[in-house]
């Protein structure tokens, strides 16, 4: 029995990055050998075991054979005579096909160290094409290792996989899993660019892919292209360290611009409402968790109103708060403001950048919400018990008065637009 550390742990150590988890491959052993040494079996499709002390994963060296479309159509073979090289050749990228022995020596049959030095994602073998999840993984790795590029031959292979329909066989849960993980890396724009370069984005998220080539007014969007704007917004949200729900809302906020008739370009009047419907469509298809879905829909629908917040009258602001259920869910409303701030700051081009431009709308609306929430709705309801049908109107009016007073006291704009 020989044990090697493989995959991400070796790759990240060579990159000088912190190593989170260790995966091991065991050569020359049977499941019975592992059980005798106290390892606990956990693998369903092939033998994987947990170490009795460290709980790290140890997988028996294996080969695999494609039997059906998609990423589940594989038959695995394990035996004591499967070699380390036979196990490594089934892995996705050369940088993940390096093994480290217990004495520290490296086995690198596919020149992964060279590709690490040259910052290249390169597939190990043609077997890469058998698993469409690998396209998503390469894209996610690009978001994490932003200075790496995809080898031309690997990008060409991914294009062929898309053309052959392999990506269409991906289940929604797996697409969302990889997409959400990529959004949480420090450069999510790279993930989207890789997916777009091979044609996978048009299959996975056609609503998003439609944004490229759609112009916006240069005065407000010096980057002009809506797809380019979306990449800037996604990276700004990552730079600010926002959570997944905010990052996903940033990704989805402008989908409505992708369906604006070309004759109306570069204007996009009413894109917010169209965008909200498209976001709901995406979330239903990908089975997006409800917290991400609800925030993304709200952001798509309301980001224009938030952008105009300094011109809105107190009555319009309170109506916005009510529509967003901000009194019951103030934290989610703040998340929407953060996503809209990213939209505002994610604009640059031709020597112009909005990245450090103030976004006073956030504090303005948060102050309005705090003032409106301070109104004692229960007390108003008690006073109006004899006219229950008027209670909502009276609470609304009290909140409007509170917002008007708070904004006036703060010396900010009181609003002149309904």
Secondary structure by P-SEA (a helix, b strand, c coil): cbbbbbcaaaaaaaacccccbbbbbbccccaaaaaaabbbbcccccbbbbbccccbbbbccbbbbbcccccccbbbbbcccccaaaaaaacccccccbbbccccccccccaaaaaaaaccccccccccccccaaaaaaaaaaaaaccccccaaaaaaaaaaaaacccccccaaaaaaaaaaaaacccaaaaaaaaaaacccccccccccccccccccccccccccaaaaaaaaaaaaaaacccaaaaaaaaccccccccccccccccccaaaaaaaaaaaaaaaaacccaaaaaaaaaaaacaaaaaacccccaaaaaaaaaaacccccaaaaaaaaaaaaaaaaccccccccccccccaaaaaaaaaaaaaaacaaaaaaaaacccccaaaaaaaaaaaaaaaaaaaaacccccccc
